Amino acid sequence: MPENPAPPESAPARRSAVRVLLRLWPYVRPVRGRFLTAAAVAIVASCLSLVIPLVLKWLVDGPVADRDPGGVWLGALYLLLLGFTEAVLFGLRRWLVARPLSSVEARMREDLYGRLQRLPVAFHDRWASGQLLSRGTTDLMIIRMFLAFPLTFLLVNAVTIVAGCALLLAQDAALALVLLTPVVPVMVLCSYFERRYGVVARRAQDQVGDLTTVVEESVLGIRIVKGFGRHRSQAEAFRRLAALLRSTELSKARLLATIWALITVLPELAIGAALVLGSVRVADGGLSAGTLVAFLSTALALRWPVESIGFLLAMSQEAVTATERYFEVMDAQEERDAVTPGGDGPAVRGAAGLRFEGVSFRFPDAPDGTAPVLDGIDLHVRPGETLALVGATGSGKTTLTALVPRLHEASGGRILLDGEDIALMGRERLRTLVSVAFEEPTLFSASVGENVLMGAEAAAGAPDLDRALGIAQADGFVGRLPEGAGTQVGEQGLSLSGGQRQRLALARAVVGRPRFLVLDDPLSALDVHTEARVEAALREVLRETTALVVAHRPSTVMLADRVALLSGGRIAAVGTHQELLRSSAEYAWLMSGGSAGEGSVGTGDGER
């Protein structure tokens, strides 16, 4: 298993961290008022901590030196009020950002999901599902945490450090210069750390996506894993990726520990030096005890803003990589519509039905020089005609059918529906005209009825559902389900058998009474008895539509008016079943192979 099966888009050139994070602005802008208010509140709260040393200076040089108990109690009250106000302001900041953050994350997640629905099938073919899942979960959580804490406190701590340094210089310039000696080394270390940590953080987040992919595949393929006894190999693959992720996380931890130790030690040494020098000056009478106390208290108040730089930069770098990963999906090219949905392209007179004119197709990521999957396809399915598409495995049948609803875009030529170029149609309109059923049926975690009615307009109801289930010979087993058509079928319909899922997918294809019907071997999982009943009902539907049907068995071919033989990405012959049996040796061979396996009878529920 590759260590990082993420697609090429997941490894862009490193960009400016600020520029990357600025891409979040459209999501933050609607709630910028509360964010700015929260930042201002946090700055005030943080700067209040710098007032405490001034109160201590007054307390030590005043009431304490004058032995005034009343003044001491007053100073203690001031300190208590300052501490209480600081705590209340930090609590207010948290409350101000809580609701906006949830709305920002929700909007980003909604936009990502919508984008995934609009991206072409070729994109999903290239990307591992776990990589997409991690972008919609882990990465968005990292971005939310960044907006909640590091974004605010990088600003708050910067203001606090600047104000604190000004206060130190005002109290005693000589001691301040001693204390500020580590500034340059700390800045250099932070710059080095930021670059190193960004690389490791990106690697870790990609590895989380890889691990998510393995878990998802193991759960969805649990029947295969158990059926072939592959649990040990799957567990080993998981352990290998988990160990790789653990190693990367430990690298992150080592980097963070190193920078935190250095950022902590250098200021502590400076504070120690300032303490010794200040104590000597107090002993010599060159500095008041109150000033030294205030100076050291200010220095200690700046410890947290300085020491937090390490993990704030770490969280910021993780947010940068999470933002990059999020926008890798958002920047992917969507399916293109040449006109607005509902618009009509120019019609070609006398070209009704479904027509392929010089159609070729090559996968977008195919290496240069690779032969096209389809090359120069010319084919005409007349209005109301059913054309069977026959060919050996790998001849391009499924790819050709996927071009009709534009699941893939043709690389050359054009496809016409009733004389209208589908490339000039809005996809929404195109997919109301064309209905599809695939050999591998996919059902969703919803009721049987909801799965079937996905293929119809919103106004479709129970009569349409009953008709479609009847055509697909699914009404019998659906009626025996605990809640009939209202029964939840579970993830991918795995609570149903293969034949049941295939019949529901067929029902979904015909429920909307489409003008054009594309069926990719829709009866392959049925036994011969159920297949015969489905074919009998399907003949009535095919009389009312123009259909292209991928067929592997003579019984399915018999549904068609004519047959097209696809060989090597080209149409080798077109004619009736009997004509091709006489004129094409390849077609006769394919049909003899299909009939040889046709005598097998499956279970009484319709599965092969």
Residue pairs with C-beta under 8 A, 6 or more apart in sequence:
1 214
1 237
1 240
1 241
3 207
3 210
3 241
3 244
4 206
4 207
4 210
5 128
5 131
5 210
5 213
6 127
6 128
6 131
6 206
6 209
6 210
7 126
7 127
7 128
7 131
9 127
9 328
9 332
10 131
10 206
10 209
10 325
10 328
12 324
12 328
14 198
15 324
17 194
17 198
17 316
17 317
17 320
20 320
20 323
20 324
20 327
21 316
21 319
21 320
21 323
23 323
23 327
24 143
24 147
24 323
27 104
27 107
27 108
28 35
28 104
28 147
30 103
31 100
31 103
31 104
34 96
34 97
34 99
34 100
35 96
35 97
35 100
35 147
35 152
37 96
38 92
38 93
38 96
38 97
38 152
39 93
39 152
39 155
39 156
41 89
41 90
41 92
41 93
41 96
42 89
42 90
42 93
42 152
42 153
42 156
43 155
43 156
43 159
43 160
44 89
45 85
45 86
45 89
45 90
45 93
46 86
46 156
46 157
46 159
46 160
46 305
47 159
47 160
47 163
48 82
48 85
48 86
48 89
49 82
49 86
49 160
49 301
50 160
50 163
50 164
50 167
50 298
50 301
51 82
52 79
52 82
52 83
52 297
52 301
53 167
53 293
53 294
53 295
53 297
53 298
53 301
54 294
55 75
55 78
55 79
55 82
56 75
56 79
56 290
56 293
56 294
56 297
57 171
57 290
57 291
57 293
57 294
58 75
58 290
59 71
59 72
59 75
59 290
60 288
60 289
60 290
60 293
60 294
61 288
61 289
61 290
61 291
62 68
62 71
62 75
62 290
63 69
63 70
63 71
63 72
63 74
63 75
64 72
65 289
65 290
93 152
97 147
97 148
97 152
101 144
101 147
101 148
104 144
104 147
105 140
105 141
105 143
105 144
108 140
108 143
108 326
109 136
109 140
111 330
112 135
112 136
112 140
112 326
112 329
112 330
113 136
115 329
115 330
115 332
115 334
116 124
116 132
116 329
118 334
118 335
119 329
119 332
119 333
119 334
119 335
120 333
120 334
120 335
120 407
120 408
120 409
121 402
121 407
121 408
122 363
122 364
122 365
122 408
123 332
123 333
126 365
128 209
128 210
128 213
129 213
129 216
130 209
130 210
130 211
130 212
130 213
130 214
130 215
130 216
130 217
131 206
131 209
131 210
131 212
131 213
132 209
132 329
133 209
133 212
133 216
134 205
134 208
134 209
134 212
134 325
135 209
135 325
135 326
135 328
135 329
138 205
138 208
138 322
139 205
139 322
139 323
139 325
139 326
140 322
140 326
142 205
142 315
142 318
142 319
142 322
143 319
143 322
143 323
143 326
145 315
145 319
146 315
146 316
146 318
146 319
146 322
149 312
149 315
150 312
150 315
150 316
150 319
151 316
153 308
153 312
154 312
154 316
156 305
157 305
157 306
157 308
157 309
157 312
158 305
160 302
160 305
161 302
161 305
161 306
164 298
164 301
164 302
164 305
165 176
165 180
165 302
167 298
168 175
168 176
168 179
168 180
168 295
168 298
168 299
169 176
171 291
171 294
171 295
171 298
172 278
172 287
172 291
172 295
174 277
175 274
175 277
175 278
175 295
176 295
178 270
178 273
178 274
178 277
179 267
179 270
179 271
179 273
179 274
179 299
180 270
181 270
182 266
182 267
182 269
182 270
185 266
186 262
186 263
186 266
186 267
186 306
186 309
189 259
189 262
189 263
190 259
190 263
190 309
190 310
190 313
193 255
193 258
193 259
193 310
193 313
194 313
194 317
196 255
197 252
197 255
197 256
197 313
197 314
197 317
198 317
198 320
198 321
200 248
200 251
200 252
200 255
201 252
201 314
201 317
201 318
201 320
201 321
202 321
202 324
203 248
204 245
204 248
204 249
204 252
205 318
205 321
205 322
205 325
206 325
207 241
207 244
207 245
207 248
208 245
210 241
211 238
211 241
211 242
211 245
214 234
214 237
214 238
214 241
215 238
218 225
218 234
218 238
220 491
220 492
223 494
224 230
225 231
225 234
252 314
255 314
256 310
256 311
256 314
259 310
259 313
260 307
260 310
260 311
263 306
263 307
263 309
263 310
264 307
267 302
267 303
267 306
267 307
271 296
271 299
271 300
271 303
274 295
274 296
274 299
275 296
278 287
278 292
278 295
278 296
279 292
281 287
281 292
282 288
282 289
282 292
335 406
335 427
336 409
337 425
337 426
337 427
338 345
338 423
338 424
338 425
339 345
339 424
339 425
339 426
340 426
341 426
341 427
341 428
341 429
342 426
342 428
342 429
343 424
343 425
343 426
343 429
344 420
344 425
345 420
345 421
345 423
345 424
345 425
346 420
346 421
346 424
347 418
347 419
347 420
348 416
348 419
348 420
348 421
349 419
350 419
351 416
351 418
351 419
352 382
352 383
352 418
352 419
353 380
353 381
353 382
353 383
353 384
353 385
353 418
353 546
354 380
354 381
354 387
354 404
354 415
354 416
354 417
354 516
354 546
354 548
355 379
355 380
355 381
355 415
355 416
355 419
356 377
356 378
356 379
356 380
356 400
356 413
356 415
357 378
357 413
357 414
357 415
357 416
358 376
358 377
358 378
358 412
358 413
358 414
359 374
359 376
359 377
359 378
359 400
359 403
359 410
359 412
359 413
359 414
359 415
360 372
360 374
360 375
360 376
360 377
360 410
360 411
360 412
360 413
361 372
361 373
361 374
361 396
361 399
361 400
361 403
361 408
361 410
361 411
361 412
362 370
362 372
362 373
362 411
363 373
371 569
372 411
372 569
373 396
373 399
373 569
374 396
374 399
374 400
374 403
374 569
374 570
375 569
375 570
376 413
376 570
377 400
377 413
377 569
377 570
377 571
378 571
379 387
379 564
379 571
379 574
381 387
381 546
381 547
381 548
382 546
383 418
383 546
384 543
384 544
384 545
384 546
385 546
385 547
385 561
385 562
386 542
386 546
386 547
386 548
386 549
386 559
386 560
386 561
387 547
387 548
387 549
387 560
387 561
387 562
387 563
387 564
388 549
388 550
388 551
388 556
388 557
388 559
388 560
388 562
388 563
388 564
388 577
389 397
389 400
389 401
389 548
389 549
389 550
389 551
389 563
389 564
389 566
390 397
390 550
390 551
390 552
390 557
390 563
390 564
390 565
390 566
390 587
390 590
390 591
391 397
391 565
391 566
391 567
391 590
392 567
392 586
392 590
395 566
395 567
395 568
395 569
396 566
396 569
397 520
397 550
397 566
398 438
398 439
398 520
398 550
399 408
400 566
401 436
401 518
401 520
401 548
401 550
402 408
403 409
403 410
403 415
404 415
404 422
404 434
404 436
404 516
404 518
404 548
405 430
405 431
405 434
405 436
405 518
406 422
406 423
406 427
406 430
409 423
410 423
414 421
414 422
414 423
415 421
415 422
415 423
416 422
417 425
417 430
417 433
417 434
417 515
417 516
418 515
422 430
432 457
432 512
432 514
433 514
433 515
433 516
434 514
434 515
434 516
434 517
434 518
435 455
435 509
435 510
435 512
435 514
435 516
435 517
435 518
436 509
436 517
436 518
436 519
436 520
437 505
437 506
437 508
437 509
437 518
437 519
437 520
437 522
438 505
438 520
438 522
439 520
439 521
439 522
439 524
439 550
441 493
441 501
441 502
441 504
441 505
442 492
442 493
442 505
443 451
443 489
443 492
443 493
443 496
443 501
443 504
443 505
444 450
444 451
444 454
444 489
444 492
444 493
445 488
445 489
445 490
445 491
445 492
446 488
446 489
447 483
447 485
447 486
447 487
447 488
447 489
448 478
448 481
448 484
448 485
448 486
448 487
448 489
448 504
449 465
449 485
449 486
451 489
451 493
451 504
451 508
452 465
452 468
452 469
452 485
452 504
452 507
452 508
452 511
453 460
453 464
453 465
453 508
453 511
454 508
455 468
455 507
455 508
455 509
455 510
455 511
455 512
456 464
456 511
456 512
457 512
460 511
460 512
464 511
464 512
465 485
465 511
466 475
467 511
468 507
468 508
468 510
468 511
469 475
469 478
469 485
469 507
470 537
471 506
471 507
471 510
471 534
471 537
471 538
471 540
471 541
472 503
472 504
472 506
472 507
472 510
472 534
472 537
473 503
473 530
473 533
473 534
473 537
473 606
474 500
474 503
474 504
474 506
474 507
477 500
477 503
477 605
477 606
478 484
478 485
478 487
481 487
489 495
489 496
489 504
493 500
493 501
493 504
496 504
497 603
497 605
497 606
497 607
498 525
498 607
498 608
499 525
499 526
499 527
499 530
499 602
499 603
499 605
499 606
499 607
499 608
500 605
500 606
500 607
501 525
502 522
502 523
502 524
502 525
502 526
503 526
503 530
503 534
503 606
505 522
506 519
506 522
506 523
506 534
506 538
509 517
509 519
509 522
510 517
510 538
510 541
513 544
513 545
514 545
515 545
515 546
516 545
516 546
516 547
516 548
517 541
517 542
517 545
517 546
517 547
517 548
517 549
518 547
518 548
518 549
519 547
519 548
519 549
519 550
520 550
521 550
521 551
521 552
521 556
522 549
523 531
523 534
523 535
523 555
523 556
524 552
524 608
525 607
525 608
526 534
526 602
526 606
526 607
526 608
527 600
527 601
527 602
527 603
527 606
527 607
527 608
528 555
528 598
528 599
528 600
528 601
529 601
529 606
530 606
531 555
532 555
535 555
535 556
535 558
535 559
538 559
539 559
542 559
547 560
549 556
549 559
549 560
551 557
551 559
551 560
551 563
552 590
552 594
553 594
553 595
553 597
553 598
554 577
554 591
554 594
554 595
554 598
555 598
557 563
557 577
557 591
558 577
560 577
561 576
562 574
562 575
562 576
563 574
563 575
563 576
563 577
563 580
563 587
564 571
564 573
564 574
565 571
565 572
565 573
565 574
565 580
565 584
565 586
565 587
565 590
566 572
567 586
572 584
572 586
573 580
573 583
573 584
573 587
575 583
577 591
580 587
580 588
581 587
581 588
581 591
600 608
602 608
